[in-house]
Amino acid sequence: MSYAFLQFSLFLVCFGLSFYALWGMRFDALWKHPDRQKALIFLFLVSLIMGYLASQAILSLTVLNGFAR
C-alpha cells in the first residue's frame, strides 16, 4: 500500500468523523445570522481543518516514526 493512498484514506476517515462530531453542534443557532448556508460552510471548513490535523497527527505518531512497517 502506498503512502499517498494511506494518507488520503486516513484523511477521509478523519474528515468524516470530525464532520459527524461537529454536526451535533448547532452552529446555525450559535451563528445568529439569518443565512444558514454560511453556518454550513463554516462547519464544512472546520471539519476539513480538523480532519487534516487529526490525520497528520496519526500519521506522524505511527507511520512516520516507523511503528506501522
N, CA, C and O atoms as a GROMACS GRO file, in nm:
protein
  276
    1MET      N    1   0.084  -0.117   0.000
    1MET     CA    2   0.000   0.000   0.000
    1MET      C    3   0.089   0.124   0.000
    1MET      O    4   0.184   0.134   0.079
    2SER      N    5   0.059   0.215  -0.087
    2SER     CA    6   0.143   0.333  -0.097
    2SER      C    7   0.107   0.433   0.014
    2SER      O    8  -0.004   0.432   0.069
    3TYR      N    9   0.203   0.517   0.044
    3TYR     CA   10   0.185   0.616   0.150
    3TYR      C   11   0.078   0.718   0.112
    3TYR      O   12   0.004   0.763   0.199
    4ALA      N   13   0.070   0.756  -0.015
    4ALA     CA   14  -0.029   0.854  -0.058
    4ALA      C   15  -0.171   0.801  -0.041
    4ALA      O   16  -0.261   0.874   0.001
    5PHE      N   17  -0.192   0.673  -0.073
    5PHE     CA   18  -0.324   0.613  -0.054
    5PHE      C   19  -0.360   0.606   0.093
    5PHE      O   20  -0.473   0.635   0.131
    6LEU      N   21  -0.265   0.569   0.176
    6LEU     CA   22  -0.288   0.564   0.320
    6LEU      C   23  -0.320   0.701   0.375
    6LEU      O   24  -0.412   0.716   0.456
    7GLN      N   25  -0.246   0.802   0.332
    7GLN     CA   26  -0.269   0.938   0.379
    7GLN      C   27  -0.406   0.989   0.336
    7GLN      O   28  -0.477   1.050   0.416
    8PHE      N   29  -0.444   0.964   0.212
    8PHE     CA   30  -0.573   1.011   0.163
    8PHE      C   31  -0.689   0.939   0.231
    8PHE      O   32  -0.787   1.002   0.270
    9SER      N   33  -0.679   0.807   0.246
    9SER     CA   34  -0.788   0.734   0.309
    9SER      C   35  -0.802   0.770   0.457
    9SER      O   36  -0.913   0.778   0.509
   10LEU      N   37  -0.689   0.790   0.525
   10LEU     CA   38  -0.696   0.832   0.665
   10LEU      C   39  -0.755   0.971   0.677
   10LEU      O   40  -0.830   0.999   0.771
   11PHE      N   41  -0.722   1.060   0.583
   11PHE     CA   42  -0.783   1.193   0.584
   11PHE      C   43  -0.933   1.186   0.566
   11PHE      O   44  -1.006   1.256   0.635
   12LEU      N   45  -0.981   1.103   0.475
   12LEU     CA   46  -1.126   1.090   0.453
   12LEU      C   47  -1.197   1.037   0.577
   12LEU      O   48  -1.306   1.083   0.611
   13VAL      N   49  -1.135   0.941   0.644
   13VAL     CA   50  -1.194   0.887   0.767
   13VAL      C   51  -1.199   0.994   0.875
   13VAL      O   52  -1.301   1.012   0.941
   14CYS      N   53  -1.088   1.066   0.894
   14CYS     CA   54  -1.084   1.171   0.996
   14CYS      C   55  -1.179   1.285   0.962
   14CYS      O   56  -1.241   1.342   1.052
   15PHE      N   57  -1.190   1.319   0.835
   15PHE     CA   58  -1.284   1.423   0.794
   15PHE      C   59  -1.427   1.381   0.822
   15PHE      O   60  -1.506   1.459   0.875
   16GLY      N   61  -1.460   1.258   0.789
   16GLY     CA   62  -1.595   1.209   0.815
   16GLY      C   63  -1.629   1.206   0.963
   16GLY      O   64  -1.739   1.243   1.003
   17LEU      N   65  -1.533   1.162   1.044
   17LEU     CA   66  -1.556   1.160   1.188
   17LEU      C   67  -1.570   1.299   1.247
   17LEU      O   68  -1.655   1.322   1.333
   18SER      N   69  -1.489   1.392   1.202
   18SER     CA   70  -1.498   1.527   1.254
   18SER      C   71  -1.627   1.596   1.208
   18SER      O   72  -1.687   1.671   1.284
   19PHE      N   73  -1.668   1.570   1.084
   19PHE     CA   74  -1.795   1.626   1.036
   19PHE      C   75  -1.912   1.570   1.116
   19PHE      O   76  -2.004   1.642   1.151
   20TYR      N   77  -1.907   1.440   1.143
   20TYR     CA   78  -2.014   1.377   1.221
   20TYR      C   79  -2.016   1.432   1.364
   20TYR      O   80  -2.123   1.456   1.419
   21ALA      N   81  -1.899   1.453   1.422
   21ALA     CA   82  -1.893   1.505   1.558
   21ALA      C   83  -1.940   1.650   1.565
   21ALA      O   84  -2.010   1.688   1.658
   22LEU      N   85  -1.902   1.729   1.466
   22LEU     CA   86  -1.943   1.869   1.467
   22LEU      C   87  -2.088   1.889   1.425
   22LEU      O   88  -2.147   1.993   1.456
   23TRP      N   89  -2.145   1.792   1.357
   23TRP     CA   90  -2.283   1.804   1.311
   23TRP      C   91  -2.378   1.813   1.430
   23TRP      O   92  -2.486   1.872   1.419
   24GLY      N   93  -2.340   1.755   1.544
   24GLY     CA   94  -2.423   1.760   1.664
   24GLY      C   95  -2.430   1.899   1.725
   24GLY      O   96  -2.523   1.929   1.800
   25MET      N   97  -2.333   1.982   1.696
   25MET     CA   98  -2.336   2.119   1.748
   25MET      C   99  -2.427   2.204   1.661
   25MET      O  100  -2.436   2.183   1.540
   26ARG      N  101  -2.494   2.298   1.721
   26ARG     CA  102  -2.586   2.384   1.648
   26ARG      C  103  -2.515   2.513   1.608
   26ARG      O  104  -2.530   2.615   1.675
   27PHE      N  105  -2.438   2.508   1.500
   27PHE     CA  106  -2.368   2.626   1.454
   27PHE      C  107  -2.464   2.733   1.404
   27PHE      O  108  -2.437   2.853   1.416
   28ASP      N  109  -2.576   2.690   1.347
   28ASP     CA  110  -2.671   2.790   1.298
   28ASP      C  111  -2.734   2.866   1.414
   28ASP      O  112  -2.769   2.983   1.398
   29ALA      N  113  -2.751   2.802   1.530
   29ALA     CA  114  -2.804   2.872   1.647
   29ALA      C  115  -2.698   2.962   1.709
   29ALA      O  116  -2.728   3.071   1.758
   30LEU      N  117  -2.573   2.917   1.706
   30LEU     CA  118  -2.465   2.998   1.759
   30LEU      C  119  -2.429   3.113   1.666
   30LEU      O  120  -2.380   3.218   1.709
   31TRP      N  121  -2.454   3.092   1.539
   31TRP     CA  122  -2.414   3.189   1.436
   31TRP      C  123  -2.494   3.318   1.448
   31TRP      O  124  -2.440   3.426   1.428
   32LYS      N  125  -2.624   3.308   1.481
   32LYS     CA  126  -2.715   3.421   1.495
   32LYS      C  127  -2.714   3.511   1.372
   32LYS      O  128  -2.710   3.634   1.381
   33HIS      N  129  -2.718   3.448   1.259
   33HIS     CA  130  -2.721   3.519   1.132
   33HIS      C  131  -2.832   3.455   1.049
   33HIS      O  132  -2.848   3.333   1.055
   34PRO      N  133  -2.908   3.530   0.974
   34PRO     CA  134  -3.021   3.471   0.901
   34PRO      C  135  -2.980   3.376   0.789
   34PRO      O  136  -3.061   3.294   0.746
   35ASP      N  137  -2.858   3.384   0.743
   35ASP     CA  138  -2.813   3.298   0.634
   35ASP      C  139  -2.757   3.168   0.692
   35ASP      O  140  -2.645   3.166   0.743
   36ARG      N  141  -2.834   3.061   0.683
   36ARG     CA  142  -2.795   2.931   0.739
   36ARG      C  143  -2.684   2.866   0.657
   36ARG      O  144  -2.607   2.785   0.710
   37GLN      N  145  -2.675   2.898   0.529
   37GLN     CA  146  -2.574   2.838   0.443
   37GLN      C  147  -2.432   2.873   0.487
   37GLN      O  148  -2.340   2.792   0.472
   38LYS      N  149  -2.414   2.992   0.540
   38LYS     CA  150  -2.280   3.030   0.587
   38LYS      C  151  -2.238   2.947   0.707
   38LYS      O  152  -2.120   2.916   0.723
   39ALA      N  153  -2.333   2.911   0.791
   39ALA     CA  154  -2.302   2.825   0.905
   39ALA      C  155  -2.263   2.685   0.857
   39ALA      O  156  -2.173   2.623   0.915
   40LEU      N  157  -2.328   2.635   0.752
   40LEU     CA  158  -2.293   2.504   0.698
   40LEU      C  159  -2.157   2.506   0.630
   40LEU      O  160  -2.081   2.409   0.641
   41ILE      N  161  -2.125   2.614   0.562
   41ILE     CA  162  -1.992   2.626   0.502
   41ILE      C  163  -1.885   2.632   0.610
   41ILE      O  164  -1.779   2.571   0.596
   42PHE      N  165  -1.913   2.704   0.718
   42PHE     CA  166  -1.821   2.710   0.831
   42PHE      C  167  -1.801   2.571   0.892
   42PHE      O  168  -1.688   2.534   0.925
   43LEU      N  169  -1.908   2.494   0.906
   43LEU     CA  170  -1.900   2.357   0.957
   43LEU      C  171  -1.813   2.271   0.867
   43LEU      O  172  -1.731   2.194   0.915
   44PHE      N  173  -1.832   2.284   0.738
   44PHE     CA  174  -1.754   2.206   0.641
   44PHE      C  175  -1.605   2.242   0.649
   44PHE      O  176  -1.520   2.153   0.650
   45LEU      N  177  -1.574   2.371   0.656
   45LEU     CA  178  -1.435   2.414   0.660
   45LEU      C  179  -1.366   2.373   0.790
   45LEU      O  180  -1.250   2.332   0.789
   46VAL      N  181  -1.436   2.385   0.901
   46VAL     CA  182  -1.379   2.342   1.029
   46VAL      C  183  -1.358   2.191   1.029
   46VAL      O  184  -1.260   2.143   1.086
   47SER      N  185  -1.448   2.117   0.968
   47SER     CA  186  -1.432   1.972   0.957
   47SER      C  187  -1.311   1.936   0.871
   47SER      O  188  -1.239   1.842   0.903
   48LEU      N  189  -1.289   2.010   0.762
   48LEU     CA  190  -1.172   1.986   0.680
   48LEU      C  191  -1.043   2.010   0.758
   48LEU      O  192  -0.949   1.930   0.752
   49ILE      N  193  -1.040   2.119   0.833
   49ILE     CA  194  -0.921   2.151   0.912
   49ILE      C  195  -0.897   2.045   1.018
   49ILE      O  196  -0.784   1.999   1.036
   50MET      N  197  -1.002   2.006   1.090
   50MET     CA  198  -0.987   1.906   1.195
   50MET      C  199  -0.948   1.770   1.138
   50MET      O  200  -0.867   1.699   1.197
   51GLY      N  201  -1.004   1.735   1.023
   51GLY     CA  202  -0.969   1.609   0.959
   51GLY      C  203  -0.824   1.606   0.915
   51GLY      O  204  -0.756   1.505   0.933
   52TYR      N  205  -0.777   1.716   0.859
   52TYR     CA  206  -0.637   1.723   0.817
   52TYR      C  207  -0.543   1.714   0.936
   52TYR      O  208  -0.446   1.639   0.934
   53LEU      N  209  -0.571   1.791   1.040
   53LEU     CA  210  -0.484   1.791   1.158
   53LEU      C  211  -0.484   1.656   1.228
   53LEU      O  212  -0.379   1.609   1.273
   54ALA      N  213  -0.600   1.592   1.237
   54ALA     CA  214  -0.607   1.461   1.302
   54ALA      C  215  -0.533   1.356   1.221
   54ALA      O  216  -0.461   1.273   1.278
   55SER      N  217  -0.549   1.358   1.090
   55SER     CA  218  -0.480   1.258   1.008
   55SER      C  219  -0.328   1.279   1.010
   55SER      O  220  -0.253   1.181   1.013
   56GLN      N  221  -0.283   1.402   1.008
   56GLN     CA  222  -0.140   1.428   1.015
   56GLN      C  223  -0.083   1.388   1.151
   56GLN      O  224   0.030   1.340   1.160
   57ALA      N  225  -0.161   1.408   1.256
   57ALA     CA  226  -0.116   1.367   1.389
   57ALA      C  227  -0.105   1.216   1.398
   57ALA      O  228  -0.008   1.164   1.453
   58ILE      N  229  -0.203   1.145   1.346
   58ILE     CA  230  -0.199   0.998   1.348
   58ILE      C  231  -0.082   0.947   1.266
   58ILE      O  232  -0.012   0.855   1.308
   59LEU      N  233  -0.062   1.004   1.148
   59LEU     CA  234   0.049   0.960   1.063
   59LEU      C  235   0.184   0.990   1.127
   59LEU      O  236   0.276   0.909   1.118
   60SER      N  237   0.197   1.104   1.190
   60SER     CA  238   0.326   1.137   1.249
   60SER      C  239   0.354   1.052   1.372
   60SER      O  240   0.470   1.029   1.405
   61LEU      N  241   0.251   1.006   1.440
   61LEU     CA  242   0.273   0.922   1.557
   61LEU      C  243   0.296   0.776   1.522
   61LEU      O  244   0.354   0.702   1.601
   62THR      N  245   0.251   0.733   1.405
   62THR     CA  246   0.262   0.591   1.371
   62THR      C  247   0.356   0.566   1.254
   62THR      O  248   0.467   0.517   1.272
   63VAL      N  249   0.312   0.600   1.135
   63VAL     CA  250   0.385   0.564   1.013
   63VAL      C  251   0.519   0.634   1.004
   63VAL      O  252   0.620   0.572   0.973
   64LEU      N  253   0.520   0.763   1.031
   64LEU     CA  254   0.645   0.838   1.014
   64LEU      C  255   0.748   0.806   1.121
   64LEU      O  256   0.866   0.835   1.103
   65ASN      N  257   0.706   0.746   1.231
   65ASN     CA  258   0.800   0.703   1.335
   65ASN      C  259   0.837   0.556   1.322
   65ASN      O  260   0.912   0.505   1.404
   66GLY      N  261   0.785   0.489   1.222
   66GLY     CA  262   0.825   0.352   1.195
   66GLY      C  263   0.745   0.247   1.267
   66GLY      O  264   0.788   0.131   1.270
   67PHE      N  265   0.632   0.279   1.326
   67PHE     CA  266   0.554   0.181   1.400
   67PHE      C  267   0.472   0.090   1.309
   67PHE      O  268   0.440  -0.022   1.348
   68ALA      N  269   0.437   0.135   1.191
   68ALA     CA  270   0.348   0.058   1.104
   68ALA      C  271   0.422   0.000   0.983
   68ALA      O  272   0.366  -0.002   0.874
   69ARG      N  273   0.541  -0.044   1.000
   69ARG     CA  274   0.615  -0.101   0.886
   69ARG      C  275   0.614  -0.249   0.886
   69ARG      O  276   0.672  -0.311   0.797
   0.00000   0.00000   0.00000
